[in-house]
Amino acid sequence: MKADIHPDYHDIKVVMTDGTEFTTRSTWGKAGDTMRLDIDPKSHPAWTGVHRLLDSGGQLAKFNKKFKDFGIKA
């Protein structure tokens, strides 16, 4: 391997959305920095199974109006 081409690999602290924290090694930031997560496996719908539909620009309302008489009613 070539010398002096690899990034610095050091310990950082990671704080999850619920406040729990752990230490890991990373090339992010500087040694001793704290990374605060906005999304993590405890809060992201892909892992929790809780999905919320966000109506961006009325697209969800438009879809619901167009297909209101189609299929199964909830």
C-alpha positions, 0 to 999 in steps of 0.5 A, spaced: 500 500 500 502 507 498 504 511 504 500 517 507 494 516 502 489 513 507 484 518 511 485 518 519 481 513 522 479 515 529 474 514 535 467 518 535 461 518 539 454 517 535 448 520 539 441 517 536 435 520 536 432 517 543 439 520 546 442 513 547 450 514 545 455 509 543 463 510 541 465 507 534 471 508 529 470 513 523 473 517 518 468 522 519 470 529 523 476 529 528 477 525 534 472 526 539 467 529 535 460 527 536 455 525 530 448 527 532 443 522 528 436 525 525 434 518 522 436 512 525 434 505 525 429 506 532 426 512 528 426 510 520 420 507 517 424 502 514 425 499 520 420 501 525 414 499 520 410 505 522 409 509 515 406 516 515 404 519 508 406 526 507 402 530 502 407 534 498 403 539 494 397 536 494 399 530 490 396 525 496 389 529 496 389 529 488 390 521 488 385 520 493 380 524 489 381 520 483 381 513 486 376 514 491 371 509 489 376 504 487 378 498 491 377 496 498 375 502 503 379 502 510 
